Amino acid sequence: MAGNLLARSVHDLSAAAWFGGSLMGAIGLNGAAAEARDPAERTRLSSLGWMKWAPVQTAAFATHLIADLAIAWENKGRIAKQDGVGVNTIYKTAVTLAGAAVTLYAGTLGKKVEKMANEGARGATEPRAGASEELRTAQKQLKLLQFAIPAFAAWVIVLGAKHGEMQRPKNVLKGFR
């Protein structure tokens, strides 16, 4: 029980870090960077902030996956036998992995944008008139992904809450075949 509480707490806190960090970055960091006076500083400052956050995000995501495995191991009987738990586990795993892929791709795009910072921009995800096609394309993709990432993280949190509800005694008893 204590192991489950620790794993559950780490799982939830790491998902919260993924959600909160990505949403703050999209709104706060990118929004503040767009206010820099020098257009070349806008993408550079945003990129610096995201690079400082990346190790924390990576650690949060890694601990989330480890906690996920620990929870699944402890609940393997419920996953196999309780109605709906196996399907929800597969669904949540797919959403988590898709969110991780989107997050990783956004990081790759961010590095690309940072390398072209000297072109200047209206904002971290808003190209400036006359920007290269490569910069415009990367920024347009980042503009979408910056909100897709917290959406994936929120989805994972909701699915985790659903798993929690499935553990209530009345739902466990009702769900066994």
C-alpha positions as CSV (number, residue, x, y, z in Angstrom):
1,M,0.0,0.0,0.0
2,A,2.8,2.5,0.9
3,G,4.6,1.6,-2.4
4,N,1.4,2.3,-4.3
5,L,0.9,5.6,-2.5
6,L,4.5,6.7,-3.3
7,A,4.2,5.5,-7.0
8,R,0.8,7.2,-7.4
9,S,2.1,10.4,-5.9
10,V,5.2,10.5,-8.1
11,H,3.0,9.6,-11.1
12,D,0.6,12.4,-10.4
13,L,3.2,15.0,-9.5
14,S,5.3,14.3,-12.6
15,A,2.3,14.5,-14.8
16,A,1.5,17.8,-13.1
17,A,5.0,19.1,-13.8
18,W,4.6,18.1,-17.5
19,F,1.3,19.9,-17.7
20,G,2.2,23.0,-15.7
21,G,5.6,23.5,-17.1
22,S,4.5,23.2,-20.7
23,L,1.5,25.5,-20.2
24,M,3.6,28.1,-18.3
25,G,6.2,27.9,-21.1
26,A,3.7,28.4,-23.8
27,I,1.9,31.3,-22.1
28,G,4.4,32.9,-19.8
29,L,7.8,32.2,-21.3
30,N,6.9,32.6,-24.9
31,G,4.6,35.5,-24.1
32,A,7.4,37.3,-22.2
33,A,10.0,36.6,-24.8
34,A,7.8,38.2,-27.5
35,E,8.1,41.5,-25.6
36,A,11.9,41.7,-26.0
37,R,12.8,44.9,-27.8
38,D,15.3,43.2,-30.2
39,P,13.5,40.8,-32.6
40,A,16.5,38.5,-32.7
41,E,16.3,38.2,-28.9
42,R,12.7,36.9,-28.9
43,T,13.4,33.4,-30.1
44,R,16.8,33.3,-28.4
45,L,15.4,34.1,-25.0
46,S,12.5,31.7,-25.4
47,S,14.9,28.9,-26.5
48,L,17.1,29.6,-23.5
49,G,14.2,29.2,-21.1
50,W,13.0,26.0,-22.8
51,M,16.6,24.6,-22.6
52,K,16.7,25.3,-18.9
53,W,13.3,23.6,-18.4
54,A,14.2,20.5,-20.6
55,P,16.2,18.6,-18.0
56,V,13.4,19.0,-15.4
57,Q,10.8,18.0,-18.0
58,T,12.9,15.0,-19.0
59,A,13.3,13.9,-15.3
60,A,9.6,14.4,-14.7
61,F,8.7,12.3,-17.7
62,A,11.2,9.6,-16.8
63,T,9.9,9.4,-13.2
64,H,6.4,9.4,-14.6
65,L,7.1,6.3,-16.7
66,I,8.9,4.5,-13.9
67,A,6.0,5.2,-11.5
68,D,3.6,4.0,-14.3
69,L,5.5,0.7,-14.5
70,A,5.4,0.3,-10.7
71,I,1.7,1.0,-10.5
72,A,1.0,-1.4,-13.4
73,W,3.1,-4.1,-11.7
74,E,1.3,-3.7,-8.4
75,N,-2.0,-3.8,-10.2
76,K,-1.4,-6.4,-12.8
77,G,-4.2,-8.6,-11.5
78,R,-6.7,-5.8,-11.7
79,I,-5.4,-4.8,-15.2
80,A,-6.0,-8.4,-16.3
81,K,-9.3,-9.1,-14.6
82,Q,-11.2,-5.9,-13.7
83,D,-13.6,-4.8,-16.4
84,G,-12.3,-1.7,-18.2
85,V,-8.9,-1.4,-16.4
86,G,-6.9,-3.1,-19.1
87,V,-8.4,-1.0,-21.9
88,N,-7.9,2.2,-19.9
89,T,-4.3,1.2,-19.2
90,I,-3.6,0.6,-22.9
91,Y,-5.3,3.9,-23.9
92,K,-3.5,5.9,-21.2
93,T,-0.2,4.4,-22.3
94,A,-0.8,5.3,-25.9
95,V,-1.8,8.9,-25.0
96,T,1.3,9.2,-22.8
97,L,3.7,7.9,-25.5
98,A,2.0,10.1,-28.1
99,G,2.4,13.1,-25.8
100,A,6.1,12.2,-25.2
101,A,6.6,12.1,-29.0
102,V,5.0,15.5,-29.5
103,T,7.0,16.9,-26.7
104,L,10.3,15.5,-28.1
105,Y,9.4,16.8,-31.6
106,A,8.6,20.3,-30.2
107,G,12.1,20.3,-28.5
108,T,13.7,19.4,-31.9
109,L,11.8,22.3,-33.5
110,G,12.8,24.6,-30.7
111,K,16.4,23.9,-31.3
112,K,15.9,24.6,-35.0
113,V,14.3,27.9,-34.3
114,E,17.1,28.8,-31.8
115,K,19.7,28.3,-34.5
116,M,17.8,30.8,-36.7
117,A,17.3,33.4,-33.9
118,N,19.4,36.0,-35.8
119,E,16.6,36.2,-38.4
120,G,14.4,37.8,-35.7
121,A,10.7,37.1,-35.0
122,R,7.6,38.7,-33.8
123,G,7.5,36.1,-31.0
124,A,8.8,32.7,-30.1
125,T,6.2,31.1,-32.3
126,E,5.3,34.0,-34.6
127,P,7.5,34.6,-37.6
128,R,8.6,38.0,-38.7
129,A,7.9,39.3,-42.2
130,G,10.8,38.2,-44.4
131,A,11.8,35.2,-42.2
132,S,13.0,32.2,-44.1
133,E,10.6,29.5,-45.0
134,E,12.4,27.1,-42.7
135,L,11.9,29.4,-39.7
136,R,8.3,30.2,-40.6
137,T,7.4,26.5,-40.9
138,A,9.1,25.6,-37.6
139,Q,7.4,28.5,-35.7
140,K,4.0,27.6,-37.1
141,Q,4.4,24.0,-36.0
142,L,5.6,25.2,-32.5
143,K,2.6,27.5,-32.3
144,L,0.3,24.4,-32.5
145,L,2.4,22.1,-30.4
146,Q,2.9,24.5,-27.5
147,F,-0.8,23.9,-26.7
148,A,-1.0,20.3,-27.8
149,I,1.6,19.3,-25.2
150,P,-0.3,20.5,-22.1
151,A,-3.5,19.0,-23.7
152,F,-1.8,15.6,-23.9
153,A,-0.5,16.0,-20.3
154,A,-4.0,17.0,-19.1
155,W,-5.5,14.0,-20.9
156,V,-3.0,11.7,-19.1
157,I,-4.0,13.3,-15.8
158,V,-7.7,12.7,-16.5
159,L,-7.0,9.1,-17.5
160,G,-5.0,8.7,-14.3
161,A,-7.9,10.0,-12.3
162,K,-10.1,7.5,-14.0
163,H,-7.7,4.7,-13.0
164,G,-7.9,6.0,-9.4
165,E,-11.7,5.9,-9.5
166,M,-11.6,2.3,-10.8
167,Q,-9.7,1.4,-7.6
168,R,-12.5,2.4,-5.3
169,P,-13.8,-0.8,-3.5
170,K,-17.3,-0.5,-5.0
171,N,-15.8,-0.2,-8.5
172,V,-13.3,-3.0,-8.0
173,L,-16.1,-5.4,-6.8
174,K,-18.4,-4.3,-9.6
175,G,-15.7,-4.6,-12.3
176,F,-14.4,-8.2,-11.6
177,R,-15.7,-10.7,-14.1
